């Protein structure tokens, strides 16, 4: 057995015991994403039903890099006022401010992020500028806004009438209760493998609706909301950011794959780390991941999570297996 075979055997033994321990009295079924689309590249994959984002990314892949593709894809929901979890039209915090988190990571291990950014429709593009134009990897709040404006991004109000109306209704009770699978379009995490087999990823969100002022979630944090290692693969997360931040699921998934786990096994284990240690019962977290060859894996805590994958064979929406089963 070669080095990879040994690592895989070792990983399988340790994973088996950890899943068994984690499962307690609840049976854990195998984690299998089963798209008709087979492992291949070029490929674009995104969390939730984001076919339009994938289309834009796919178009960008025809003469661009994976980084160009994920930026183009992420910009679609960012500009969509109907998507109330991302960018323009996103749900505000408790004080009525829309604040955005985003990051990008490329095949060279470069990373850029913005957190708590107000008034800029395309935080993913600002994150790319942070990566390419500054000596830093993350800018936050006022500094991020100033940088964006200096870079030529337009400052504008991102609170739509619809989001404002919902927020005003929410204020009547001010009950803070994160919703699972918000209208099937929570945070978008998007990853692409280009013609040169290079991988990049992006993640962008308005975060939890009615969060406290200053709250930052997992999406802009490398290793939490997104991680890319061009030798191995990439992973991204959606759902309750606090749970992802406590377990660094995207980094974990890529590292487990490096040790020999399949993409699906790695995603399942990342969910199980949350199940083991956190109060997860009313919360959702979902992961999607790819390896260098374009194998796909995904797993979530709650049923209802889906992802969108695009290759030369077309675009497909795939239902994800979950720890908690549907009724
Ligand atoms: N996953 C997005 C957030 O919690 O902000």
Boltz pocket constraint, residues with backbone or C-beta under 6 A from the ligand:
constraints:
  - pocket:
      binder: B
      contacts: [[A, 187], [A, 205], [A, 206], [A, 207], [A, 208], [A, 216], [A, 217], [A, 218], [A, 219], [A, 237], [A, 238], [A, 239], [A, 240], [A, 241], [A, 242]]
      max_distance: 6.0
